[in-house]
Amino acid sequence: MTSKPPPAPSPIHLIRHHTTNITSLYISSDNERLYSADASGRILCSSTRSLRPIASWQAHSDSVLGVEEVKGKVVTQGRDHKLFVWRQPERRGTQIAGSATVRGEEPGKLAEMDVNALNYCRFSILPSAEDQDDVLIALPNLVESAYADIWRLESQERVHAAVGKRTPFSNEAMDGRGKSKSGIIMLLHLLPPSELDHSRLLMGFENGSVVLWGYDPAQNQGRSTSVEGVGWTALREWKVHVDTIMGLAISTDYSFALSVSADHLLGKYDLVAEAGKAETVRTKHPGHGSIAIKDDGRVCAVGGWDGNIRLYSTKSSKPLGTLSFHRKSVDRLVFAHSFLPEKDEGQDESEDEDEDEDGYILTRKGKERRGRWIVSGDADGKVAVWELVDFGRK
């Protein structure tokens, strides 16, 4: 007799501080801070221990497209065509009331950039291979939303301009205005360079295509920088979806990517093999708004327009369960980072406790449970925190 799967869990916590739809979610690399941002431009930073606000501020005058911690700072991007760098919030949750009108600390602003936000495409950040104190950031091109630019964040120097622009002799399909039929970029991901100065960029487009671009200095007179897309080549091109790419996630080891759209398909792309084939997975549910991949690469979550979150095995594409709470579209998803203990053999587990400045104690078991979190945000402004089972042990 086969055993029944465990019942689907309910959220272990709800964040109701937002009054407009959730547009961005991020969990810090140490799992200590959860950032949620909305269409009004507000950002809330919550402690994952107390689940109370650490900071809340009006970061942008329009919808927030992205928020992410990097090297002790916070980078945000908005529909107001601005990218800001802030100090990382430090205030503790006990210092801010838990009401929906919480204001809290506003982190100091360190830098800003003018960006192109016409296509709702958020940035992608990657540590620089040349400078440990700097990072590379990819954004839609300042003029043409079908192309991308890559910048050094610290110096605000543009390294590559108009990535994705084809030569006049390429076989790319064009519309009647001479524009690419791929349409504008919807999502992008920077990948580590295959070798020094050989940058790579994955882009999902309005027409449902996904393209992996690679830069070769040898095709641009040995230069480490480029303009007008010179030196960039489409290494792989895929077309799984007919409609616009709504979600594009990449595994932490950069070996594969997954995409979703308005259809019932799940696209899987091999980023390692030279053939670089795409696999099409047919689900039973059309209308997908978001996708995320767990850091172990085994599980992905897909947010639906029907408010459900569906879990799948990334290897077999087998459904693993459904999380039901939201009444409106789940537009943002983020997994917590798996807890990997550094523990000596024979150490007493009760001694493996960590206390923060506010006296919140987290044991090893608590950290393991927190490492199984997934956080979802919907079009109603609700943020739900879920605790999943350990699929890796099944």
N, C-alpha and C positions, 0 to 999 in steps of 0.2 A: 504494500500500500504506500503510495507516494505521499510525502508530507506536504501540507498546504503552505504556501508562502506566508510570511508574517504579514499582519494587517498593515496597511499604509499608515504612516505616522501622521500626527497633526503637528502644526508648528509649535515649537517650544517657546517661541517668543514672537511678539508683533511690535513693530515700530510704527507709530501712528503720528509722528511729528510732521509729516509732509501733507500738504493740502492739494498738490498737483501730481501728475503722473511721474513715476520714478524713471529717470533717464540714465542713471549710472550707478553702479555698485562696485565696491572694491574692498578687499580684506588685506591688511598689511601682511608682510611676509612672516612676521612672528605671530600672526593670528590675534594680536592684541587690540587692533582697531578695525572697526567696520565703518566705511564711508558710504553714505547714500545721498544721492543728489536728485533734484527734481526739475520740472519744466519751468519753475519760477526763477531758477538760478540759485536756489539755496542748497547748501551742503551741510549735512549733519555727520559728525564724527562721534561714534559711540564706542564705549569700552565693551569688549566681548566678555569681560568678567562680570561686571555689574549690569551690563546691558542698559546703561544710562549714558546720556550725552556727555561727551568730553568738550566738544565745541560745536557751534552752529553759527553759520554766517552767510550773508548774501554775497556769494562769490561772483556772480554774473548778473547782468540785467536781462538775460534771456536764458533759455533752457541750457542746462549743463550737459555737454556731450561726453565728457570724460573726467575722471578724477583718479589719481594714482600717486602713491608715495614713491620717491626715488631719492636715495642717498640722503635721508634725513629731511627731505623737503616734500611738499605736496604740489603736484602739477594739476591744473584744471584747465578745461577748454569749454567755451560756451558758444551758443548761437549768436552771441553779440560780437563774433569775430575777434575774440580776445583769448589769449592763452596766458595764464598767470602762474607764477611760482610763489608758493607761500611757505612760511615756516611751519614745521610740523606741530600740530596742536599738542600741548603738554598738560593742560588742566585736567583734573580727574573728575570722574562722574559724580562724586558726592558733592561737588561744588555747584552743580547746575540742577535746577528743578526739573522734574519729569513731565511738565505740562506740554501740550501741543504748541504753545506759543513761546517755547524756549528760545532764547537768543544766544546766550553763552559767549564764549571768547571768540574773537575774530583774529585768526593768525595774521602775523605781519606779512605784507606783500613784499617779495624780494625782487621780482622781475616780471616783465610782461612782453608779449609779442602780439602783433597784428596777424591774424590768420584768416583763411577762407573757410567759412562754415556754412556755405550755401547748401551743401549736400548732406548735412547731418553726420558726416564721417568723423569719428573720433581719432585722436592721435594714437600712435604706437611708439613705445619707448624701448630702447635696447642699450645696455651699457657699452661704452666705446671700447673697442679692442686696443686703441692706441693710448687713451688717457683714462686712468682709473677714476679720476675725479669728474669726468664728463660723461654724458649720455648722448646718444643719437635719438632724434625724434622725427617720425614721419608724419606728414600732414598733407592734405590736399593742396595742390599747386595754387599759388596766390591768384592766378588769372584763370586757369582752365581746370574745372573740377573733375575732368576725366584723367588728369595726371596727378602725380604726387611729388612732393619735395622732401628731402632729408636734411635736417639741420643738426648742428651741434647746439645743445640746449644752453650750455654755460656761456658761450661766446655769441650765440645767436648768429652763427655763420652758416650760410646755406652751402651744404656739401654737394648735393645733387639736385638739379632742377628739372622739372617736367619728366620725371620717370614714367615711362609708359607711352611716350610720344613715339610714334612709328616713323620710319623713313618713308619718303614718297614712293619707294619701290617695294614696300612691304605688301603682303597679301591681305591686309586688314580690310574688312568691309567698312565702307564709309556711307554716310547718309547724304542727302541732297545738298547739305550745307558744307560738306567736306569734313564733318565731324565723325568721330569713331562711333560705330553702331553699338559698341559696348556700353555707351552711356557714361554717366558719372560714377566715380568710386563710391561705394557704400561702406566698405570696411577694408582695413589694411593691417598687416602685421609685418614688422621687421624681423628678419631671421639673422642669426649669426653669420658672418661672412664665411664662405667656403675656404678662403685664405685671405691674407692681408689685402685690404682694399677691394675685395670681391664681395661687395654688398649684395644682399638679397631682400626682396620685398614681395610679399603675397598680397594680392588685391582682389576683392570681390566687387562685381560691377552691377549696374542697374539692369542689364539685360540677362542676368543670371549666370554669367561666366565668372570663372576664377582663373587668375593668371599668376604664375610665379616668375618674377623678373630677376635677372642677375646682371651684375656689372662686371665688366672685364676691362681693366685699364689698358690692355694691349689694343683694344679697339678704339681707344681715345688718346693715342699718342703717349701712353704711359701715365696719364694724369690720374690722380686719386680723387679728383672732383670732376663734375660734369654739368653741362647745361643742355637744354633742349633734348634730353634723353639720349644723347650721344654716348655710346659705349654700353648701353643697356640692351639686353636681349630677352625675349620671352622664352624662358627655359621650358616651361610647360604651360599648356592652355587646356582648360576643361570647360565643358558645358553640360551640367547635370540638370539645371533648373531652366524653366522657361521665363519665370518671373524674377523680379528683383531679389538679390541676395539680402536677406533680413538678418542673418546671423552667420558669423564666420569665426570659428574657434580653432586654435592651434595647440597641439600637445606641448608639454613643457620640455620635451626632448627634441622638439621641432621635426619629428619624423612623419607626422600626418596632420591633416586639417579636416574639419567637418563644417558643412554648411547647411543652412535651412532657408526656406523661402515660403511663399504663400501656398505652395503645393504640398503634397503629402510625402515628398521625397527628402531623404537625408543623403547628402553627398559626402563621400570620404575620399581624400586625396593623398596619394603617396608622395611625400616630399623628398624621399631618399633615393629610390631606384631611378635609374636613368629613363626607363620607360615611363615612370610617373603616371600610372594609370589611375583612373577615378572609378570608384565603386558607387553604384546607385542602390540605396536601400529604400524600399517602399514601405512606408508606415500606413497605418489605418486612419490617420487623422491629418487632414489638411489644415493649413493655417498656422504657420510657425513664426514666432516673433523673436526668439533668442535661443542661444545654445552655449553651453559651457562644458569643458572637459576637466575631470578630476586630475590632480597632478600626477597620479600614478598611471594615467593613460588608459585605465580599464573601463571607466564609466563616463558617460556623457549625460547631460540633462538638456531637454528641449522644452522651452516655454511655448505654450500654445495660445492662440487667440481665444480659445474657449476657457482660459484661466487655469488649465491643468499643466502640471510639470511631469513629463514622462522621462523615465530613466532607461537607458539602453547600454548594453555591453558594446564597447567600441570594437571588440574583436569579432564577435559573432553577430552583432546587431540585434541580439535577442532582447525583448522588453524585460526590464527588471522591476517595474512597478510604476505607479502613478501617484503623485502628490496632488491633493485637491484641497484648495482653500479659496483661492482668488476667484472673484466673480468677473473680472475683466482680464484683458490680455496680459500675459506675463512677458514683459518686454526686456527684463534684465535678470541675469542669473550670475552667481559667482560661487565657486567652491572655496571652502577654507583649505589651508595647506595641511597635509597629513603630518601627524606628530611622529617624529623620528627620534626616539630617546637616545641620549648618549649616557649609558648607564653601565657601571662596572658590575661584573658578575658578583653576586652575593650581596649587593647593596639592598638595604631594606627599602621597599617601595614607599613606606610611610615617611621616609626621610626625603623622598623626592617631591618636595612641596615648594611652591614659589609664592611669595607674598608681595603684593604691590604696595605702593605708598598709602593706599586707602585701607589696607588691611584685608583685601580680598585674596584668599588663599586658593590656589589651584593645584590639585594633586596631579600625579602622572595620569591617573585614570581620567581626571577632568580634562586634561590636555588632549588625551586620546579621543575623548568624546567630541571636544571642540574641533578636532581635526577632521571629523566626519560631517561637519556642518555644510549645508548649502543654503544660500540666502537668495530670495526671490523678490522682485519688485514689480508692481503692476501699474496699470493705467489709472487706478483709483488712488494712488499715492500710498498704498500699503506696502510695507516691507515685512516679509515673513522669514523667520530663522527656523530651519529644520535640522534634525539630527538623523542621519542615515545609519543603516547597519553597515558593518564592515564587509563589503562585497568581495574583498580580496581573500577572505577566508572561506568563501563558499566554493 
